[in-house]
Amino acid sequence: MVAQGSASGPHRRGGVSAFLRLVMIEHSVFALPFAYIAALTAMYEWDKSIHWGRLLLVTVAMVGLRTFAMAANRIIDREIDARNPRTAGRELVTGAVSVRSAWTGALIAVVVFLGAAALLNPLCLALAPVAVVPMVVYPYGKRFTNFPHAILGLAQAIGPVGAWLAISGSWSWDAVILGLAVGVWIGGFDLIFACQDVQADRAHGVQSVPARFGIPAALHGARACHAVTTALLVWYALATGAGVFFWIGLVIVVGAFLYEHTIVRPHDLSRLNRAFFSVNGFIGIALFVCALADLLVRGLTL
């Protein structure tokens, strides 16, 4: 559901570039900004300095885990994808990437993730296998629950929590608040994205909120999720003593949410891709830029 693009036409079997298309590597933009917010806030609370080596390892870990998750998703869902006209052009369906190559890429990605976790600190390494579990459970979720979006949200919530742990080496409830905000946000826009597959999902027994309860209910659920996301971000700002720039970023996020829910309607999904890709990509980047500016003004040094 989330980050599922479409392709068309036959493909020749490719190498690394085809695998990167398979996992849509560019969509790391959705989760990375929030991991950076968590990591940089932890650095601010630690010694007010940016530790570039640790930030690089956080990046490697995040991209590695997301790449594994997307590859596993595509592998597990390849038969479902083949039956859905929107996804029938994906690389594993057309043969542009073989299942063996996809598994090889997935295993390399998870090893990279575990290696980065090991270089960060012992707690990150100990918890790393736990982070892998929801990444594999999510694609199976649509086979046994009408709420696979919640599993996806849980998987995405791990990012900020892990990024904070990577810097501090200790648990932080502030990071949990931010992680929950990210999880509810992504679960909410996955509800929107899933609306375009209602007919195919119902025809082939794929479970989701839109397929079970209808598109209007899914869009109402997405609005509720994004209202909760806003409340959690306000809580996070208060908990971390955020300054004016973070609050400006939060106002921008609220405006983006309002726009997103204005352009997608139950009987008009024509602008769904704009809501999904453009607006949600903008939300993560805008809040990160504002959060970074806020931390720098408050004394974070480069």
Sine and cosine of phi, psi and omega as CSV:
sin_phi,cos_phi,sin_psi,cos_psi,sin_omega,cos_omega
0.00,0.00,-0.97,0.26,0.02,-1.00
-0.91,0.42,0.62,-0.79,0.03,-1.00
0.86,0.50,0.55,0.83,0.06,-1.00
-0.98,-0.20,0.93,-0.36,0.03,-1.00
-1.00,-0.09,-0.14,-0.99,0.03,-1.00
-0.75,-0.67,0.38,-0.93,0.05,-1.00
-0.58,-0.81,0.22,-0.98,0.01,-1.00
-0.55,-0.84,0.43,-0.90,0.05,-1.00
1.00,0.08,0.34,-0.94,0.00,-1.00
-0.96,0.29,0.47,-0.88,0.02,-1.00
-0.79,-0.61,0.57,-0.82,0.19,-0.98
-0.98,0.18,0.57,-0.82,-0.02,-1.00
-0.89,0.46,0.82,-0.58,-0.08,-1.00
-0.91,-0.42,-0.10,-1.00,-0.03,-1.00
-0.95,-0.30,-0.84,-0.54,-0.08,-1.00
-0.89,0.46,-0.67,0.74,-0.05,-1.00
-0.88,0.47,-0.63,0.78,0.03,-1.00
-0.92,0.39,-0.63,0.78,0.03,-1.00
-0.91,0.42,-0.64,0.77,0.02,-1.00
-0.91,0.41,-0.55,0.83,0.12,-0.99
-0.92,0.40,-0.64,0.77,0.00,-1.00
-0.84,0.54,-0.71,0.70,-0.07,-1.00
-1.00,-0.02,0.00,1.00,0.02,-1.00
0.75,0.66,0.88,0.47,-0.14,-0.99
-0.84,0.54,-0.49,0.87,-0.05,-1.00
-0.92,0.39,-0.30,0.95,-0.02,-1.00
-0.99,0.15,0.11,0.99,0.17,-0.99
-0.87,0.50,-0.31,0.95,-0.02,-1.00
-0.87,0.50,-0.39,0.92,-0.03,-1.00
-0.95,0.32,-0.64,0.77,-0.11,-0.99
-0.98,-0.18,-0.54,0.84,-0.09,-1.00
-0.85,0.53,-0.70,0.72,-0.05,-1.00
-0.83,0.55,-0.60,0.80,-0.03,-1.00
-0.96,0.26,-0.53,0.85,0.12,-0.99
-0.90,0.43,-0.64,0.77,0.04,-1.00
-0.91,0.41,-0.64,0.76,0.04,-1.00
-0.86,0.52,-0.72,0.69,0.00,-1.00
-0.90,0.44,-0.73,0.68,-0.04,-1.00
-0.89,0.46,-0.70,0.71,-0.04,-1.00
-0.94,0.35,-0.58,0.82,0.07,-1.00
-0.91,0.42,-0.65,0.76,0.05,-1.00
-0.89,0.45,-0.64,0.77,0.06,-1.00
-0.90,0.43,-0.64,0.77,0.04,-1.00
-0.88,0.48,-0.69,0.73,-0.02,-1.00
-0.96,0.29,-0.42,0.91,-0.02,-1.00
-0.98,0.21,-0.91,0.42,-0.03,-1.00
-0.55,-0.83,0.24,0.97,0.05,-1.00
0.88,0.47,0.44,0.90,0.02,-1.00
-0.79,-0.61,0.59,-0.81,0.08,-1.00
-0.99,0.12,0.82,-0.57,0.03,-1.00
-0.98,-0.20,0.99,-0.15,-0.17,-0.99
-0.91,0.42,-0.56,0.83,0.02,-1.00
-0.90,0.44,-0.69,0.72,0.03,-1.00
-0.92,0.40,-0.62,0.79,0.01,-1.00
-0.90,0.43,-0.60,0.80,0.06,-1.00
-0.90,0.43,-0.67,0.74,0.01,-1.00
-0.91,0.41,-0.60,0.80,0.08,-1.00
-0.88,0.48,-0.68,0.74,0.02,-1.00
-0.88,0.47,-0.73,0.68,-0.01,-1.00
-0.88,0.48,-0.69,0.72,0.00,-1.00
-0.89,0.45,-0.70,0.71,-0.02,-1.00
-0.90,0.44,-0.74,0.68,-0.02,-1.00
-0.92,0.39,-0.63,0.78,0.02,-1.00
-0.88,0.47,-0.73,0.69,-0.03,-1.00
-0.93,0.38,-0.66,0.75,0.01,-1.00
-0.91,0.42,-0.63,0.78,0.03,-1.00
-0.89,0.45,-0.68,0.73,0.07,-1.00
-0.87,0.50,-0.71,0.70,-0.05,-1.00
-0.88,0.48,-0.69,0.72,-0.02,-1.00
-0.93,0.37,-0.65,0.76,0.02,-1.00
-0.90,0.44,-0.70,0.71,0.03,-1.00
-0.88,0.47,-0.66,0.75,0.03,-1.00
-0.86,0.52,-0.75,0.67,-0.02,-1.00
-0.90,0.43,-0.65,0.76,-0.01,-1.00
-0.91,0.42,-0.76,0.65,-0.05,-1.00
-0.91,0.41,-0.56,0.83,-0.09,-1.00
-1.00,-0.09,0.14,0.99,-0.16,-0.99
-0.88,0.48,-0.56,0.83,0.02,-1.00
-0.95,0.30,-0.62,0.79,0.09,-1.00
-0.90,0.44,-0.68,0.73,0.00,-1.00
-0.87,0.49,-0.60,0.80,-0.04,-1.00
-0.91,0.41,-0.44,0.90,-0.04,-1.00
-1.00,-0.02,-0.12,0.99,-0.03,-1.00
-0.96,-0.26,0.87,-0.50,-0.04,-1.00
-0.82,0.57,-0.54,0.84,-0.02,-1.00
-0.93,0.38,-0.52,0.85,-0.11,-0.99
-0.93,-0.36,0.08,1.00,-0.07,-1.00
-0.93,0.38,-0.23,0.97,0.02,-1.00
-1.00,-0.09,0.14,0.99,0.00,-1.00
-0.93,0.38,0.41,-0.91,-0.20,-0.98
-0.87,0.50,-0.60,0.80,0.00,-1.00
-0.96,0.28,-0.42,0.91,0.02,-1.00
-0.98,0.21,-0.69,0.73,-0.04,-1.00
-0.98,0.18,-0.30,0.95,-0.05,-1.00
1.00,-0.06,0.08,1.00,0.05,-1.00
-0.89,0.46,-0.49,0.87,0.11,-0.99
-0.78,-0.63,0.75,-0.67,0.03,-1.00
-0.99,0.15,0.37,-0.93,0.04,-1.00
-0.87,0.49,-0.64,0.77,0.01,-1.00
-0.88,0.47,-0.69,0.73,0.02,-1.00
-0.91,0.42,-0.62,0.79,0.01,-1.00
-0.90,0.43,-0.67,0.74,0.05,-1.00
-0.91,0.42,-0.62,0.78,0.04,-1.00
-0.87,0.49,-0.73,0.68,0.03,-1.00
-0.89,0.47,-0.65,0.76,0.00,-1.00
-0.90,0.44,-0.69,0.73,-0.01,-1.00
-0.92,0.39,-0.64,0.77,0.06,-1.00
-0.88,0.48,-0.68,0.73,-0.02,-1.00
-0.89,0.45,-0.67,0.74,-0.03,-1.00
-0.95,0.32,-0.53,0.85,0.08,-1.00
-0.92,0.40,-0.66,0.75,0.07,-1.00
-0.87,0.50,-0.69,0.72,0.03,-1.00
-0.87,0.50,-0.75,0.66,-0.01,-1.00
-0.91,0.42,-0.60,0.80,0.03,-1.00
-0.91,0.42,-0.68,0.73,0.03,-1.00
-0.90,0.44,-0.65,0.76,0.03,-1.00
-0.88,0.47,-0.65,0.76,0.01,-1.00
-0.90,0.43,-0.59,0.81,-0.01,-1.00
-0.96,0.26,-0.35,0.94,-0.04,-1.00
-0.98,0.21,-0.89,0.45,0.07,-1.00
-0.17,-0.99,0.29,-0.96,-0.07,-1.00
-0.87,0.50,-0.58,0.81,-0.02,-1.00
-0.91,0.41,-0.66,0.75,0.05,-1.00
-0.87,0.49,-0.68,0.73,0.01,-1.00
-0.91,0.42,-0.66,0.75,-0.02,-1.00
-0.90,0.43,-0.58,0.81,-0.05,-1.00
-1.00,-0.01,-0.19,0.98,-0.07,-1.00
-0.83,0.56,-0.71,0.70,0.01,-1.00
-0.87,0.49,-0.53,0.85,0.03,-1.00
-0.89,0.45,-0.61,0.80,-0.01,-1.00
-0.92,0.39,-0.45,0.89,-0.03,-1.00
-0.96,0.29,-0.52,0.86,-0.15,-0.99
-0.84,0.54,-0.81,0.59,-0.03,-1.00
-0.90,0.43,-0.37,0.93,0.04,-1.00
-0.91,0.41,-0.51,0.86,0.02,-1.00
-1.00,0.01,-0.57,0.82,-0.02,-1.00
-0.92,0.39,-0.59,0.81,-0.10,-1.00
-0.81,0.59,-0.79,0.61,-0.03,-1.00
-0.89,0.45,-0.45,0.89,0.07,-1.00
-0.98,0.22,-0.35,0.94,-0.08,-1.00
-0.84,0.54,-0.63,0.78,-0.04,-1.00
-0.93,0.36,-0.06,1.00,0.05,-1.00
-0.99,-0.11,-0.26,0.97,-0.07,-1.00
-0.71,-0.70,-0.05,1.00,0.01,-1.00
-0.57,-0.82,0.52,-0.85,0.09,-1.00
-0.98,0.20,-0.03,1.00,-0.08,-1.00
-0.83,-0.55,0.78,0.62,0.05,-1.00
-0.91,0.42,-0.36,0.93,0.03,-1.00
-0.87,0.49,-0.54,0.84,0.02,-1.00
-0.93,0.36,-0.59,0.80,0.05,-1.00
-0.91,0.40,-0.66,0.75,0.05,-1.00
-0.88,0.48,-0.68,0.73,0.02,-1.00
-0.87,0.49,-0.67,0.74,0.04,-1.00
-0.88,0.48,-0.68,0.74,0.00,-1.00
-0.88,0.48,-0.67,0.74,-0.04,-1.00
-0.96,0.28,-0.45,0.89,0.00,-1.00
-0.91,0.41,-0.36,0.93,-0.04,-1.00
-0.91,0.42,-0.53,0.85,-0.12,-0.99
-0.81,0.58,-0.86,0.51,0.00,-1.00
-0.88,0.47,-0.60,0.80,0.02,-1.00
-0.90,0.44,-0.72,0.70,0.02,-1.00
-0.90,0.43,-0.62,0.78,0.00,-1.00
-0.90,0.43,-0.63,0.77,0.04,-1.00
-0.91,0.40,-0.70,0.71,0.04,-1.00
-0.87,0.50,-0.57,0.82,-0.01,-1.00
-0.88,0.47,-0.52,0.86,-0.02,-1.00
-1.00,-0.01,-0.74,0.68,-0.13,-0.99
-1.00,0.01,-0.45,0.89,-0.07,-1.00
0.95,0.30,0.19,0.98,-0.01,-1.00
-0.61,-0.79,0.31,-0.95,-0.06,-1.00
-0.94,0.34,0.56,-0.83,0.03,-1.00
-0.64,-0.77,0.84,-0.54,0.07,-1.00
-0.95,0.32,-0.44,0.90,0.09,-1.00
-0.88,0.48,-0.66,0.75,0.03,-1.00
-0.91,0.41,-0.57,0.82,0.04,-1.00
-0.89,0.45,-0.66,0.76,0.03,-1.00
-0.87,0.50,-0.73,0.68,0.01,-1.00
-0.90,0.43,-0.65,0.76,0.03,-1.00
-0.88,0.48,-0.67,0.74,0.04,-1.00
-0.89,0.45,-0.64,0.77,0.04,-1.00
-0.86,0.51,-0.70,0.71,0.01,-1.00
-0.91,0.42,-0.70,0.72,-0.02,-1.00
-0.89,0.46,-0.70,0.71,0.00,-1.00
-0.93,0.37,-0.62,0.79,0.05,-1.00
-0.87,0.50,-0.78,0.62,-0.05,-1.00
-0.93,0.36,-0.63,0.78,0.09,-1.00
-0.86,0.50,-0.60,0.80,0.01,-1.00
-0.92,0.40,-0.72,0.69,-0.02,-1.00
-0.98,0.20,-0.27,0.96,0.17,-0.99
-0.94,0.35,-0.53,0.85,0.11,-0.99
-0.86,0.51,-0.67,0.74,0.02,-1.00
-0.91,0.43,-0.74,0.67,-0.07,-1.00
-0.89,0.46,-0.59,0.81,-0.05,-1.00
-0.93,0.36,-0.26,0.96,-0.04,-1.00
-0.89,0.46,-0.49,0.87,-0.05,-1.00
-0.96,0.27,-0.19,0.98,-0.04,-1.00
-0.95,-0.30,0.25,0.97,-0.11,-0.99
-0.83,0.56,-0.76,0.65,-0.06,-1.00
-0.89,0.45,-0.72,0.69,0.00,-1.00
-0.91,0.41,-0.65,0.76,-0.01,-1.00
-0.90,0.44,-0.70,0.72,0.01,-1.00
-0.91,0.41,-0.61,0.79,-0.02,-1.00
-0.92,0.40,-0.53,0.85,-0.12,-0.99
-0.92,-0.40,0.20,0.98,0.10,-1.00
0.97,0.26,0.37,0.93,0.06,-1.00
-0.99,0.12,0.77,-0.63,-0.13,-0.99
-1.00,-0.09,0.65,-0.76,0.08,-1.00
-0.25,-0.97,0.21,-0.98,0.05,-1.00
-0.89,0.46,-0.75,0.67,0.02,-1.00
-0.87,0.48,-0.64,0.77,-0.02,-1.00
-0.92,0.39,-0.58,0.81,-0.05,-1.00
-1.00,0.07,-0.69,0.72,-0.15,-0.99
-0.94,-0.35,-0.15,0.99,0.02,-1.00
0.98,-0.18,0.33,-0.94,-0.05,-1.00
-0.91,0.42,-0.71,0.70,0.01,-1.00
-0.84,0.55,-0.68,0.74,0.01,-1.00
-0.90,0.44,-0.64,0.77,0.02,-1.00
-0.90,0.44,-0.67,0.75,0.00,-1.00
-0.93,0.37,-0.60,0.80,0.10,-1.00
-0.90,0.44,-0.64,0.76,0.04,-1.00
-0.89,0.45,-0.63,0.78,0.02,-1.00
-0.90,0.43,-0.66,0.76,0.04,-1.00
-0.88,0.48,-0.68,0.73,0.02,-1.00
-0.89,0.46,-0.67,0.74,0.03,-1.00
-0.86,0.51,-0.67,0.74,-0.06,-1.00
-0.97,0.25,-0.43,0.90,0.16,-0.99
-0.92,0.38,-0.67,0.75,0.05,-1.00
-0.91,0.41,-0.65,0.76,0.05,-1.00
-0.84,0.55,-0.72,0.70,0.01,-1.00
-0.87,0.50,-0.70,0.72,0.01,-1.00
-0.89,0.46,-0.65,0.76,0.01,-1.00
-0.92,0.39,-0.62,0.79,0.05,-1.00
-0.92,0.39,-0.59,0.81,0.10,-1.00
-0.89,0.45,-0.69,0.72,0.03,-1.00
-0.87,0.49,-0.70,0.72,0.02,-1.00
-0.88,0.47,-0.68,0.74,0.01,-1.00
-0.87,0.49,-0.68,0.73,0.01,-1.00
-0.93,0.37,-0.65,0.76,-0.05,-1.00
-0.91,0.40,-0.54,0.84,-0.06,-1.00
-0.98,-0.18,0.09,1.00,0.02,-1.00
0.91,0.42,0.61,0.79,-0.04,-1.00
-0.88,0.47,0.49,-0.87,-0.02,-1.00
-0.99,-0.16,-0.24,-0.97,-0.18,-0.98
-0.89,0.45,-0.58,0.82,-0.04,-1.00
-0.92,0.40,-0.61,0.80,0.05,-1.00
-0.90,0.43,-0.65,0.76,0.01,-1.00
-0.91,0.42,-0.58,0.82,0.09,-1.00
-0.89,0.46,-0.69,0.73,0.05,-1.00
-0.86,0.50,-0.62,0.78,0.00,-1.00
-0.92,0.40,-0.62,0.78,0.07,-1.00
-0.89,0.46,-0.64,0.76,0.04,-1.00
-0.89,0.46,-0.67,0.74,0.01,-1.00
-0.88,0.48,-0.71,0.70,0.01,-1.00
-0.88,0.48,-0.67,0.74,0.05,-1.00
-0.88,0.48,-0.64,0.77,0.02,-1.00
-0.92,0.39,-0.63,0.77,0.06,-1.00
-0.87,0.49,-0.71,0.70,-0.01,-1.00
-0.88,0.48,-0.68,0.74,0.03,-1.00
-0.89,0.45,-0.71,0.71,-0.02,-1.00
-0.84,0.54,-0.69,0.73,-0.06,-1.00
-0.99,0.14,-0.15,0.99,0.09,-1.00
-0.99,0.13,-0.58,0.81,-0.11,-0.99
-1.00,0.01,-0.17,0.99,0.05,-1.00
-0.91,-0.41,0.87,-0.50,-0.03,-1.00
-0.80,-0.60,0.40,-0.92,-0.07,-1.00
-0.80,0.60,-0.57,0.82,-0.04,-1.00
-0.95,-0.32,0.24,0.97,0.04,-1.00
-0.53,-0.85,1.00,-0.06,0.01,-1.00
-0.98,-0.21,0.29,0.96,-0.11,-0.99
-0.90,0.43,-0.45,0.89,-0.02,-1.00
-0.96,-0.30,0.38,0.93,-0.03,-1.00
-0.88,0.47,-0.68,0.74,-0.01,-1.00
-0.89,0.45,-0.58,0.81,0.07,-1.00
-0.90,0.44,-0.68,0.74,0.01,-1.00
-0.90,0.45,-0.66,0.76,-0.09,-1.00
-0.97,0.26,-0.85,0.53,-0.13,-0.99
-0.98,0.19,-0.80,0.60,-0.12,-0.99
-0.95,0.31,-0.80,0.60,-0.10,-0.99
-0.92,0.40,-0.72,0.69,-0.06,-1.00
-0.95,0.31,-0.52,0.85,0.14,-0.99
-0.90,0.43,-0.65,0.76,0.03,-1.00
-0.89,0.45,-0.65,0.76,-0.04,-1.00
-0.85,0.53,-0.77,0.64,-0.03,-1.00
-0.89,0.46,-0.71,0.70,-0.04,-1.00
-0.92,0.38,-0.69,0.73,-0.03,-1.00
-0.89,0.46,-0.70,0.72,-0.02,-1.00
-0.93,0.36,-0.59,0.81,0.04,-1.00
-0.89,0.45,-0.72,0.70,-0.01,-1.00
-0.86,0.50,-0.70,0.72,0.00,-1.00
-0.93,0.37,-0.64,0.77,0.02,-1.00
-0.91,0.41,-0.65,0.76,0.04,-1.00
-0.90,0.45,-0.72,0.69,0.04,-1.00
-0.85,0.52,-0.65,0.76,-0.01,-1.00
-0.89,0.45,-0.71,0.70,0.00,-1.00
-0.91,0.41,-0.63,0.78,0.03,-1.00
-0.91,0.42,-0.66,0.75,0.03,-1.00
-0.90,0.43,-0.58,0.82,-0.02,-1.00
-0.99,0.17,-0.12,0.99,0.12,-0.99
0.81,-0.58,0.03,1.00,0.09,-1.00
-0.91,0.41,0.78,-0.63,-0.06,-1.00
-0.95,-0.30,0.56,-0.83,0.01,-1.00
-0.98,0.22,0.00,0.00,0.00,0.00
